[in-house]
Amino acid sequence: MNISFARNVDRYVGIPLCFFLSLVARCARLFRRQELKKPKKIVFLGLTEIGAGIMAYPSIQKMRSTWKDANAYLWVFKDNVDFFRATRWFPEDHLIVMRSDSFLNLATDFFRNLIKLHKLRIDAIVDLEASTRLSSLLCYLSGAAIRIGFYSQSTRPFYRGQLYTHQVAYDPSRHISRNYHALVRALLSSVPPEAAGYPCEAGEDLSLPKIRTSTEEDQKLQDKLCELGGFANHDRRLVLVHLGLNDRLPIRRWPLEYYQQLMERLLSHPKTIILLVGTGAQRTFSREGMAEPRIINLIGKTNARELFSLLNRATVLVSHDSGIVHIAALTDIPTIALFGPETPNVFGPLSDRKKVLYKNFNCSPCLLVSNYKQSPCRDNQCIRAITADEVYAEVMKVLS
């Protein structure tokens, strides 16, 4: 579904619905008091981005370790569900999927999933989204007694109604993982300690688990690389390059010509193999220079488990701010991440093997919760200011 259309629906339909349901919720509280008990079924709602689910996972694990008998569910868009299946963090029947390829499918799954949640009789729902009204509506209509989500403290607050039982201030100066941690802390504190059975404490361990692949999966990847390029020998250094051709926020992209300049310089080293990774149609990438046998195009050709195998095997990853830099944090690969319209102080990957390039322009960040990540900028100089020479130098530090 077109992102501009989705934003308009969220604004012009979401605001009146949030206002109306907030009045309903206020009236309901006057006549009905629910006794809060320790939740047994908890849904985490993170529809839009893979990175959100990854950076929230340490806090989800904290909840699991504190409430060991609780069941965690994840509600995501269909575009992202294959990745979360590949992580094996949630059982298959604990993944709630919503299609977003058309308004009709979105509306159909809106009601279908709400019926499913009512049948499950969920106790709590945690909204990981900070810039949509759809998610706050889903939380209220889910039937959960405990509903936790963000509210904005900015000078231009993002209206989402009063649909949560527990509101958490979204702090735009803190890393998003710490904001998610605040949500889970609110969840753990949503019931009295005597109801929970023990004190509800939440330490700030934000480390991510590492995803390992089997020998059989690694061998299948090796066979695929040999079939595609014939150069996947063990003495080669594999450089992963993510072009982000189908990034839903194109303003974050590093220019394609800069990527081409980088690849030309890297190919001057005879043992270097460049693997183009990402999703989407290959035809969106110019085939100029693709005759070079040491550039293997894997765009749209790998599933999530193969991507994990690739990240575990490769020498370094280069990408602008996108989901793959967060996926890479689940492996040991050194990552060179390029940031511009968003700040790495808030959205940087949770990796201890990353090098972030960020010019910190006065106008950056311009993609904010308060503006629905809809920047007026039409000339992303903040990301263009990062040169191919700078990125090449960082890659060579890893390769050497």
VEXTORNU-689377 format. One record per residue (C-alpha): residue in one letter; x, y, z. Coordinates in steps of 0.05 Angstrom, whole numbers, plus 5000, padded with zeros to 4 digits. Each point is the difference from the previous one (the first is absolute). Layout:
BEGIN
aXYZ;...
This chain:
BEGIN
m500050005000;n502550704983;i503250305061;s497150704987;f493049704995;a501249615065;r502250645036;n493850384976;v495449445023;d503549985067;r499350755008;y493150154972;v496649365022;g504349835060;i499350675037;p492350015003;l499849265018;c505050095056;f496050595026;f493449634997;l502749365033;s503550425053;l493150275020;v497349285001;a505949775043;r499050575049;c492649845008;a501549265008;r504850145057;l494550365038;f495649375001;r505049434999;r506249885040;q504549424979;e504249655052;l506949944972;k503549335006;k506749754976;p499549924924;k500649314971;k499250194926;i503750624977;v500150284929;f505650444975;l497650434942;g505650204953;l497050054931;t504450424955;e507449875008;i504449395012;g504850445040;a494650155051;g499049275016;i507449885005;m501550585046;a494049835044;y502049285007;p504850095061;s494250315038;i495249454978;q505049505026;k500350375066;m492549935006;r500549264985;s505349905052;t495950375052;w493349694984;k502249314980;d493049734990;a497950574953;n499049884925;a502750544954;y496850124931;l502650454945;w495350384952;v503650214936;f498850164927;k500549424952;d506250324967;n503949885064;v497249345026;d504949554962;f505850335036;f497049885069;r498549284981;a507349924982;t502350265069;r495649485034;w498850495057;f492549864999;p496249364986;e496350014933;d493250045033;h502450615040;l501250414938;i494050444980;v500550234928;m496850604966;r500450134925;s501650714978;d500449934924;s493150314990;f494950385040;l495049434991;n504849485028;l502050465057;a492750125019;t498449254994;d505849805045;f498350575048;f493549655018;r502549294991;n505750105049;l495650355051;i495349414999;k505949545011;l502550415059;h493149995033;k499849244992;l506949965032;r497750445057;i506550385004;d501650365065;a504750544977;i502450344937;v506350434992;d500250484942;l507050074972;e497850514949;a501050735017;s497450354938;t493549664978;r492950055023;l498249334969;s504049645054;s496750385057;l493149824971;l502149274995;c502350015072;y493350275026;l495849544957;s504149385019;g496149925064;a506349985043;a499150265071;i507150285000;r501950444941;i506850344999;g502550504949;f503850644988;y497750715004;s503950604975;q502950545045;s502450424941;t497850724987;r496049704943;p496949395033;f497749424956;y492649905016;r498149275011;g494150095047;q499549725071;l499449274982;y505549705044;t499249805073;h507450175011;q503450554960;v507550064995;a503550644979;y503849924935;d506850315009;p502950214932;s506950105030;r500749285024;h501649394959;i493749664977;s501949355036;r499850385066;n493250284982;y497649294988;h503049805066;a495850545033;l493849684969;v501849325029;r501650315067;a493050304999;l497249324983;l503649665058;s497650555046;s492849994974;v497849515054;p501750035075;p505949585022;e495449555041;a496049854937;a506349874960;g502649545053;y506850345005;p503050694990;c499550284930;e506950254985;a502950114930;g507550094993;e502750334937;d503549424966;l499450194927;s504449454970;l497449604941;p500549254991;k504249744942;i496649614945;r504049394977;t498649584940;s501049254990;t505549674960;e494849784950;e497450714991;d507150274991;q501549474948;k493750174961;l502150734999;q507049804977;d496949604943;k495650594980;l505950494999;c504249524958;e494149914952;l498950754993;g507250244996;g504949445006;f504650425043;a497649825070;n506649675020;h502250015072;d505950464988;r495450554972;r497650585042;l492650114993;v497650725004;l492450075007;v497150634970;h492750195013;l497550504949;g493150085031;l496550064933;n493249895031;d500950395064;r493250265022;l503550655021;p504350174940;i502750625034;r504449555042;r503549694940;w507350124984;p500450194926;l500649414952;e505850344963;y503850025067;y498949255009;q502649894929;q506250425014;l501249605063;m499449334964;e504750224944;r505450155052;l498849355038;l500749594936;s507150254993;h501649485053;p500149334963;k497749585059;t493850425014;i493149754981;i494150485003;l493249715016;l494050454988;v494649845052;g493050255013;t492849904980;g496150194938;a500649944925;q507049974969;r497850424941;t500050625045;f507649985000;s503750234938;r503849424969;e505750474981;g506449685027;m496449365018;a504149624950;e505449995053;p500149275023;r502150195071;i493350365011;i494749495017;n492950265001;l496049685056;i494650535003;g493449635011;k503549324996;t501049835073;n495249825055;a500950225072;r503949385022;e504650064940;l501150735018;f502149805070;s504849484972;l502850534953;l501050515055;n503549485044;r504749834943;a501550684967;t505650475020;v496350665004;l493350324984;v498950704971;s493150315003;h496450645014;d494950045056;s495149424987;g497649355029;i506149604980;v504750385047;h495649765057;i499749294972;a507750014997;a500250155074;l497449295011;t506649744971;d507350165010;i501150354933;p503450695003;t495050514973;i501150684969;a493450385008;l498750664966;f495150485034;g497250674979;p492650185008;e499649575063;t504850035058;p503949385021;n499450255072;v492849774997;f499749494943;g507149724997;p500849244999;l501249635065;s506649714976;d506850025032;r503349924931;k497350614964;k503050634971;v494950554991;l501350574952;y495650605015;k501350744984;n495350285053;f497150564957;n496150545037;c493649784965;s501049285018;p496249615023;c494150214958;l496349335002;l496450045066;v494249695037;s496950705004;n499950084924;y498049274987;k506949894969;q497950444943;s505650494986;p499050624956;c507249914976;r500949864925;d507650025000;n503149535051;q506850335005;c500949705069;i500949304970;r503350254935;a505450335042;i502849315015;t504849864943;a501849354967;d507350125022;e498050035073;v496149354996;y505549664960;a505150195054;e495549695054;v499149374959;m507549934990;k501150055075;v495849375007;l502949644940;s507250145022;
